[in-house]
């Protein structure tokens, strides 16, 4: 059996890649939600 709790260089690199990928998606999404919220009052 292998110990999956030990963090090697590949798992650290994979974690960094996952964080960058989530930020790549979340930042434009959150900006879009923010701009939508600002434009909602103009509809009423």
mmCIF file of the N, C-alpha and C atoms, coordinates in Angstrom:
data_MODEL
# 
_entry.id   MODEL 
# 
loop_
_atom_site.group_PDB 
_atom_site.id 
_atom_site.type_symbol 
_atom_site.label_atom_id 
_atom_site.label_alt_id 
_atom_site.label_comp_id 
_atom_site.label_asym_id 
_atom_site.label_entity_id 
_atom_site.label_seq_id 
_atom_site.pdbx_PDB_ins_code 
_atom_site.Cartn_x 
_atom_site.Cartn_y 
_atom_site.Cartn_z 
_atom_site.occupancy 
_atom_site.B_iso_or_equiv 
_atom_site.pdbx_formal_charge 
_atom_site.auth_seq_id 
_atom_site.auth_comp_id 
_atom_site.auth_asym_id 
_atom_site.auth_atom_id 
_atom_site.pdbx_PDB_model_num 
ATOM 1   N N  . UNK A 1 1  ? 0.835   -1.188 0.000   1.00 0.00 ? 1  UNK A N  1 
ATOM 2   C CA . UNK A 1 1  ? 0.000   0.000  0.000   1.00 0.00 ? 1  UNK A CA 1 
ATOM 3   C C  . UNK A 1 1  ? 0.878   1.248  0.000   1.00 0.00 ? 1  UNK A C  1 
ATOM 4   N N  . UNK A 1 2  ? 0.398   2.282  -0.668  1.00 0.00 ? 2  UNK A N  1 
ATOM 5   C CA . UNK A 1 2  ? 1.140   3.532  -0.697  1.00 0.00 ? 2  UNK A CA 1 
ATOM 6   C C  . UNK A 1 2  ? 0.465   4.546  0.208   1.00 0.00 ? 2  UNK A C  1 
ATOM 7   N N  . UNK A 1 3  ? 1.267   5.426  0.752   1.00 0.00 ? 3  UNK A N  1 
ATOM 8   C CA . UNK A 1 3  ? 0.760   6.474  1.634   1.00 0.00 ? 3  UNK A CA 1 
ATOM 9   C C  . UNK A 1 3  ? 0.418   7.699  0.799   1.00 0.00 ? 3  UNK A C  1 
ATOM 10  N N  . UNK A 1 4  ? -0.869  8.012  0.685   1.00 0.00 ? 4  UNK A N  1 
ATOM 11  C CA . UNK A 1 4  ? -1.309  9.139  -0.140  1.00 0.00 ? 4  UNK A CA 1 
ATOM 12  C C  . UNK A 1 4  ? -1.336  10.445 0.629   1.00 0.00 ? 4  UNK A C  1 
ATOM 13  N N  . UNK A 1 5  ? -0.977  10.411 1.913   1.00 0.00 ? 5  UNK A N  1 
ATOM 14  C CA . UNK A 1 5  ? -1.001  11.642 2.696   1.00 0.00 ? 5  UNK A CA 1 
ATOM 15  C C  . UNK A 1 5  ? 0.282   12.451 2.536   1.00 0.00 ? 5  UNK A C  1 
ATOM 16  N N  . UNK A 1 6  ? 1.355   11.811 2.074   1.00 0.00 ? 6  UNK A N  1 
ATOM 17  C CA . UNK A 1 6  ? 2.613   12.527 1.884   1.00 0.00 ? 6  UNK A CA 1 
ATOM 18  C C  . UNK A 1 6  ? 2.507   13.414 0.650   1.00 0.00 ? 6  UNK A C  1 
ATOM 19  N N  . UNK A 1 7  ? 2.877   14.684 0.811   1.00 0.00 ? 7  UNK A N  1 
ATOM 20  C CA . UNK A 1 7  ? 2.782   15.641 -0.288  1.00 0.00 ? 7  UNK A CA 1 
ATOM 21  C C  . UNK A 1 7  ? 4.123   15.689 -1.015  1.00 0.00 ? 7  UNK A C  1 
ATOM 22  N N  . UNK A 1 8  ? 4.131   15.194 -2.224  1.00 0.00 ? 8  UNK A N  1 
ATOM 23  C CA . UNK A 1 8  ? 5.332   15.243 -3.038  1.00 0.00 ? 8  UNK A CA 1 
ATOM 24  C C  . UNK A 1 8  ? 5.296   16.439 -3.959  1.00 0.00 ? 8  UNK A C  1 
ATOM 25  N N  . UNK A 1 9  ? 6.329   16.629 -4.761  1.00 0.00 ? 9  UNK A N  1 
ATOM 26  C CA . UNK A 1 9  ? 6.352   17.770 -5.679  1.00 0.00 ? 9  UNK A CA 1 
ATOM 27  C C  . UNK A 1 9  ? 5.219   17.727 -6.700  1.00 0.00 ? 9  UNK A C  1 
ATOM 28  N N  . UNK A 1 10 ? 4.826   16.528 -7.129  1.00 0.00 ? 10 UNK A N  1 
ATOM 29  C CA . UNK A 1 10 ? 3.774   16.453 -8.141  1.00 0.00 ? 10 UNK A CA 1 
ATOM 30  C C  . UNK A 1 10 ? 2.422   16.845 -7.554  1.00 0.00 ? 10 UNK A C  1 
ATOM 31  N N  . UNK A 1 11 ? 2.176   16.471 -6.295  1.00 0.00 ? 11 UNK A N  1 
ATOM 32  C CA . UNK A 1 11 ? 0.895   16.844 -5.700  1.00 0.00 ? 11 UNK A CA 1 
ATOM 33  C C  . UNK A 1 11 ? 0.860   18.333 -5.382  1.00 0.00 ? 11 UNK A C  1 
ATOM 34  N N  . UNK A 1 12 ? 2.003   18.915 -5.017  1.00 0.00 ? 12 UNK A N  1 
ATOM 35  C CA . UNK A 1 12 ? 2.042   20.359 -4.773  1.00 0.00 ? 12 UNK A CA 1 
ATOM 36  C C  . UNK A 1 12 ? 1.827   21.123 -6.075  1.00 0.00 ? 12 UNK A C  1 
ATOM 37  N N  . UNK A 1 13 ? 2.449   20.665 -7.150  1.00 0.00 ? 13 UNK A N  1 
ATOM 38  C CA . UNK A 1 13 ? 2.255   21.304 -8.446  1.00 0.00 ? 13 UNK A CA 1 
ATOM 39  C C  . UNK A 1 13 ? 0.838   21.167 -8.938  1.00 0.00 ? 13 UNK A C  1 
ATOM 40  N N  . UNK A 1 14 ? 0.240   20.019 -8.658  1.00 0.00 ? 14 UNK A N  1 
ATOM 41  C CA . UNK A 1 14 ? -1.147  19.801 -9.061  1.00 0.00 ? 14 UNK A CA 1 
ATOM 42  C C  . UNK A 1 14 ? -2.091  20.694 -8.270  1.00 0.00 ? 14 UNK A C  1 
ATOM 43  N N  . UNK A 1 15 ? -1.780  20.916 -6.996  1.00 0.00 ? 15 UNK A N  1 
ATOM 44  C CA . UNK A 1 15 ? -2.598  21.806 -6.170  1.00 0.00 ? 15 UNK A CA 1 
ATOM 45  C C  . UNK A 1 15 ? -2.508  23.239 -6.675  1.00 0.00 ? 15 UNK A C  1 
ATOM 46  N N  . UNK A 1 16 ? -1.299  23.686 -7.006  1.00 0.00 ? 16 UNK A N  1 
ATOM 47  C CA . UNK A 1 16 ? -1.122  25.036 -7.539  1.00 0.00 ? 16 UNK A CA 1 
ATOM 48  C C  . UNK A 1 16 ? -1.872  25.179 -8.856  1.00 0.00 ? 16 UNK A C  1 
ATOM 49  N N  . UNK A 1 17 ? -1.796  24.171 -9.699  1.00 0.00 ? 17 UNK A N  1 
ATOM 50  C CA . UNK A 1 17 ? -2.507  24.213 -10.980 1.00 0.00 ? 17 UNK A CA 1 
ATOM 51  C C  . UNK A 1 17 ? -4.016  24.275 -10.770 1.00 0.00 ? 17 UNK A C  1 
ATOM 52  N N  . UNK A 1 18 ? -4.519  23.532 -9.804  1.00 0.00 ? 18 UNK A N  1 
ATOM 53  C CA . UNK A 1 18 ? -5.954  23.551 -9.522  1.00 0.00 ? 18 UNK A CA 1 
ATOM 54  C C  . UNK A 1 18 ? -6.385  24.921 -9.010  1.00 0.00 ? 18 UNK A C  1 
ATOM 55  N N  . UNK A 1 19 ? -5.577  25.532 -8.153  1.00 0.00 ? 19 UNK A N  1 
ATOM 56  C CA . UNK A 1 19 ? -5.909  26.868 -7.632  1.00 0.00 ? 19 UNK A CA 1 
ATOM 57  C C  . UNK A 1 19 ? -5.908  27.891 -8.765  1.00 0.00 ? 19 UNK A C  1 
ATOM 58  N N  . UNK A 1 20 ? -4.909  27.832 -9.633  1.00 0.00 ? 20 UNK A N  1 
ATOM 59  C CA . UNK A 1 20 ? -4.845  28.770 -10.763 1.00 0.00 ? 20 UNK A CA 1 
ATOM 60  C C  . UNK A 1 20 ? -6.028  28.561 -11.699 1.00 0.00 ? 20 UNK A C  1 
ATOM 61  N N  . UNK A 1 21 ? -6.398  27.313 -11.941 1.00 0.00 ? 21 UNK A N  1 
ATOM 62  C CA . UNK A 1 21 ? -7.533  27.032 -12.828 1.00 0.00 ? 21 UNK A CA 1 
ATOM 63  C C  . UNK A 1 21 ? -8.830  27.565 -12.236 1.00 0.00 ? 21 UNK A C  1 
ATOM 64  N N  . UNK A 1 22 ? -9.039  27.381 -10.930 1.00 0.00 ? 22 UNK A N  1 
ATOM 65  C CA . UNK A 1 22 ? -10.253 27.901 -10.297 1.00 0.00 ? 22 UNK A CA 1 
ATOM 66  C C  . UNK A 1 22 ? -10.283 29.419 -10.336 1.00 0.00 ? 22 UNK A C  1 
ATOM 67  N N  . UNK A 1 23 ? -9.140  30.065 -10.088 1.00 0.00 ? 23 UNK A N  1 
ATOM 68  C CA . UNK A 1 23 ? -9.094  31.525 -10.149 1.00 0.00 ? 23 UNK A CA 1 
ATOM 69  C C  . UNK A 1 23 ? -9.357  32.021 -11.565 1.00 0.00 ? 23 UNK A C  1 
ATOM 70  N N  . UNK A 1 24 ? -8.849  31.281 -12.566 1.00 0.00 ? 24 UNK A N  1 
ATOM 71  C CA . UNK A 1 24 ? -9.046  31.648 -13.971 1.00 0.00 ? 24 UNK A CA 1 
ATOM 72  C C  . UNK A 1 24 ? -10.529 31.655 -14.317 1.00 0.00 ? 24 UNK A C  1 
ATOM 73  N N  . UNK A 1 25 ? -11.308 30.820 -13.659 1.00 0.00 ? 25 UNK A N  1 
ATOM 74  C CA . UNK A 1 25 ? -12.747 30.752 -13.916 1.00 0.00 ? 25 UNK A CA 1 
ATOM 75  C C  . UNK A 1 25 ? -13.509 31.708 -13.004 1.00 0.00 ? 25 UNK A C  1 
ATOM 76  N N  . UNK A 1 26 ? -13.138 31.757 -11.727 1.00 0.00 ? 26 UNK A N  1 
ATOM 77  C CA . UNK A 1 26 ? -13.926 32.514 -10.759 1.00 0.00 ? 26 UNK A CA 1 
ATOM 78  C C  . UNK A 1 26 ? -13.791 34.024 -10.899 1.00 0.00 ? 26 UNK A C  1 
ATOM 79  N N  . UNK A 1 27 ? -12.612 34.508 -11.240 1.00 0.00 ? 27 UNK A N  1 
ATOM 80  C CA . UNK A 1 27 ? -12.425 35.969 -11.315 1.00 0.00 ? 27 UNK A CA 1 
ATOM 81  C C  . UNK A 1 27 ? -13.315 36.597 -12.395 1.00 0.00 ? 27 UNK A C  1 
ATOM 82  N N  . UNK A 1 28 ? -13.318 36.087 -13.644 1.00 0.00 ? 28 UNK A N  1 
ATOM 83  C CA . UNK A 1 28 ? -14.248 36.677 -14.626 1.00 0.00 ? 28 UNK A CA 1 
ATOM 84  C C  . UNK A 1 28 ? -15.716 36.454 -14.262 1.00 0.00 ? 28 UNK A C  1 
ATOM 85  N N  . UNK A 1 29 ? -16.024 35.313 -13.647 1.00 0.00 ? 29 UNK A N  1 
ATOM 86  C CA . UNK A 1 29 ? -17.411 35.052 -13.243 1.00 0.00 ? 29 UNK A CA 1 
ATOM 87  C C  . UNK A 1 29 ? -17.870 36.050 -12.197 1.00 0.00 ? 29 UNK A C  1 
ATOM 88  N N  . UNK A 1 30 ? -17.033 36.270 -11.181 1.00 0.00 ? 30 UNK A N  1 
ATOM 89  C CA . UNK A 1 30 ? -17.406 37.209 -10.131 1.00 0.00 ? 30 UNK A CA 1 
ATOM 90  C C  . UNK A 1 30 ? -17.482 38.639 -10.658 1.00 0.00 ? 30 UNK A C  1 
ATOM 91  N N  . UNK A 1 31 ? -16.619 38.985 -11.606 1.00 0.00 ? 31 UNK A N  1 
ATOM 92  C CA . UNK A 1 31 ? -16.695 40.310 -12.216 1.00 0.00 ? 31 UNK A CA 1 
ATOM 93  C C  . UNK A 1 31 ? -18.015 40.463 -12.988 1.00 0.00 ? 31 UNK A C  1 
ATOM 94  N N  . UNK A 1 32 ? -18.422 39.411 -13.682 1.00 0.00 ? 32 UNK A N  1 
ATOM 95  C CA . UNK A 1 32 ? -19.685 39.449 -14.409 1.00 0.00 ? 32 UNK A CA 1 
ATOM 96  C C  . UNK A 1 32 ? -20.873 39.582 -13.480 1.00 0.00 ? 32 UNK A C  1 
ATOM 97  N N  . UNK A 1 33 ? -20.852 38.873 -12.370 1.00 0.00 ? 33 UNK A N  1 
ATOM 98  C CA . UNK A 1 33 ? -21.943 38.978 -11.389 1.00 0.00 ? 33 UNK A CA 1 
ATOM 99  C C  . UNK A 1 33 ? -21.971 40.382 -10.795 1.00 0.00 ? 33 UNK A C  1 
ATOM 100 N N  . UNK A 1 34 ? -20.799 40.932 -10.495 1.00 0.00 ? 34 UNK A N  1 
ATOM 101 C CA . UNK A 1 34 ? -20.718 42.289 -9.937  1.00 0.00 ? 34 UNK A CA 1 
ATOM 102 C C  . UNK A 1 34 ? -21.277 43.321 -10.913 1.00 0.00 ? 34 UNK A C  1 
ATOM 103 N N  . UNK A 1 35 ? -20.892 43.227 -12.188 1.00 0.00 ? 35 UNK A N  1 
ATOM 104 C CA . UNK A 1 35 ? -21.401 44.189 -13.162 1.00 0.00 ? 35 UNK A CA 1 
ATOM 105 C C  . UNK A 1 35 ? -22.905 43.997 -13.398 1.00 0.00 ? 35 UNK A C  1 
ATOM 106 N N  . UNK A 1 36 ? -23.384 42.770 -13.303 1.00 0.00 ? 36 UNK A N  1 
ATOM 107 C CA . UNK A 1 36 ? -24.815 42.523 -13.433 1.00 0.00 ? 36 UNK A CA 1 
ATOM 108 C C  . UNK A 1 36 ? -25.584 43.158 -12.288 1.00 0.00 ? 36 UNK A C  1 
ATOM 109 N N  . UNK A 1 37 ? -25.076 43.019 -11.084 1.00 0.00 ? 37 UNK A N  1 
ATOM 110 C CA . UNK A 1 37 ? -25.737 43.616 -9.923  1.00 0.00 ? 37 UNK A CA 1 
ATOM 111 C C  . UNK A 1 37 ? -25.776 45.135 -10.056 1.00 0.00 ? 37 UNK A C  1 
ATOM 112 N N  . UNK A 1 38 ? -24.725 45.728 -10.608 1.00 0.00 ? 38 UNK A N  1 
ATOM 113 C CA . UNK A 1 38 ? -24.724 47.179 -10.794 1.00 0.00 ? 38 UNK A CA 1 
ATOM 114 C C  . UNK A 1 38 ? -25.745 47.628 -11.832 1.00 0.00 ? 38 UNK A C  1 
ATOM 115 N N  . UNK A 1 39 ? -26.047 46.776 -12.815 1.00 0.00 ? 39 UNK A N  1 
ATOM 116 C CA . UNK A 1 39 ? -26.962 47.172 -13.888 1.00 0.00 ? 39 UNK A CA 1 
ATOM 117 C C  . UNK A 1 39 ? -28.421 46.826 -13.580 1.00 0.00 ? 39 UNK A C  1 
ATOM 118 N N  . UNK A 1 40 ? -28.675 46.049 -12.540 1.00 0.00 ? 40 UNK A N  1 
ATOM 119 C CA . UNK A 1 40 ? -30.045 45.658 -12.233 1.00 0.00 ? 40 UNK A CA 1 
ATOM 120 C C  . UNK A 1 40 ? -30.948 46.857 -11.918 1.00 0.00 ? 40 UNK A C  1 
ATOM 121 N N  . UNK A 1 41 ? -30.514 47.842 -11.151 1.00 0.00 ? 41 UNK A N  1 
ATOM 122 C CA . UNK A 1 41 ? -31.413 48.989 -10.875 1.00 0.00 ? 41 UNK A CA 1 
ATOM 123 C C  . UNK A 1 41 ? -31.880 49.727 -12.126 1.00 0.00 ? 41 UNK A C  1 
ATOM 124 N N  . UNK A 1 42 ? -31.112 49.704 -13.193 1.00 0.00 ? 42 UNK A N  1 
ATOM 125 C CA . UNK A 1 42 ? -31.516 50.378 -14.424 1.00 0.00 ? 42 UNK A CA 1 
ATOM 126 C C  . UNK A 1 42 ? -32.713 49.696 -15.076 1.00 0.00 ? 42 UNK A C  1 
ATOM 127 N N  . UNK A 1 43 ? -32.977 48.461 -14.718 1.00 0.00 ? 43 UNK A N  1 
ATOM 128 C CA . UNK A 1 43 ? -34.105 47.751 -15.309 1.00 0.00 ? 43 UNK A CA 1 
ATOM 129 C C  . UNK A 1 43 ? -35.428 48.120 -14.656 1.00 0.00 ? 43 UNK A C  1 
ATOM 130 N N  . UNK A 1 44 ? -35.374 48.776 -13.501 1.00 0.00 ? 44 UNK A N  1 
ATOM 131 C CA . UNK A 1 44 ? -36.602 49.078 -12.768 1.00 0.00 ? 44 UNK A CA 1 
ATOM 132 C C  . UNK A 1 44 ? -36.905 50.548 -12.730 1.00 0.00 ? 44 UNK A C  1 
# 
